[in-house]
């Protein structure tokens, strides 16, 4: 049995969960998330904890046990605290700004790149070079942060581009002069 899957999920105050078969809906101060879990798992609420268990002893049920527990735990944490991904912009003249809800990035192209966030995601910019992507859905926050990074991924020679905070860029030596 999965070690991760065995752990019960504690429910913080102000978070409510409704279970309808394999459909899980979590409501909290940061929003509302819902997901339908795959076949092979059973989910129960016992007081202020949620317990995910395999429905049977098949290989498929055991594989999905820990995954489903983690998905539900991420939903609970997302609606109670939210998730944030921080990106750093490195390069002369590279900058970002928020216009309304839209993120506008200048990253060395002949035009500015504009990104409209999906529902439940918000962009914030600190000091022109730090972009914060935040929301309640961990998967959606990670996908939007990856889209922002894909505008100009960091290059290995000078390290210019958009990178995650704390990301280590493997640097290469440039060309050497003729002797």
Protein Blocks (a to p, Z undefined) as FASTA:
>chain_A
ZZklmpccdddehiacddehjaccdddfkbccdddddehiacddehjaccdddfblcfkl
mmmmmmmmmmmmmmmmmmmnopadddddedehiacddehjbccddehiabdcdddddehi
acddehhiaccdddfblklmmmmmmmmmmmmgcdfklopacddehiacdddddddddZZ
